[in-house]
Amino acid sequence: MSQELKDRTKKFAIDVWFLCSKLPQTREFNNYVNQLLRCSSSVAANYRAAMRAKSDFIYKLKIVEEEADESLFFLEMLEKICSKPELEPELTRLISKSNELVAIIVASLKTARSRIKG
């Protein structure tokens, strides 16, 4: 599962990058695009770090959860403000992928925490 999730988080970051390359280049959009690029790539980078972590696995996974949720926020914002109908399907798909990643990471955190307690 960890290699599959590594691949999924990396693909998510790449797909977000391609989406962002198609968005208008205005001061307003650039603010959201820059934030989205940072947090979506952070999902992949921090998941990789979590898989290598020994003692701070849960801490790293919590960062992944936060970055995935932040990615979701900016995707939802772009969905509301983007006036390019041709990007709607891609925004909808990435919002769904972001929701899936958040759910997977939350479930992983619950499992990891229960193993520590039990």
Steps between C-alpha positions, in 0.01 A plus 500: 500500500779746579646485145152535351432805716842645415406470134153645557626801691766568236242470220271737692779761520577463128133520401458815710805648329347436157171654611676808636686546171160551331365760744501874427820680593370791702613627838187358663524155342876484555447528875277191509705314239823548696336378821345201323827403336681515834249300702430236231869429452542499878247214520729282289827616658380459857344161431839383373659639814241326718581165342867549592428632849570287801385689807299785348281302257171628647626859505601478131171335406311779678684751279391300194139517621521878551660559159244279324218689670660833404525377140131416515422851624684671213351265241152582632581871485619470141189303412290795620697777330634344181312617194644236267228234457748266330686469834193402704538122443867513604422708809222258595732200452778656709257597776389137510862378508581744778200381703616140449852582616371675812280200582785252447741700714243544779440124500877436504540736795226318692665165432845626599370655820310186597813287449696728732232482770431133469 
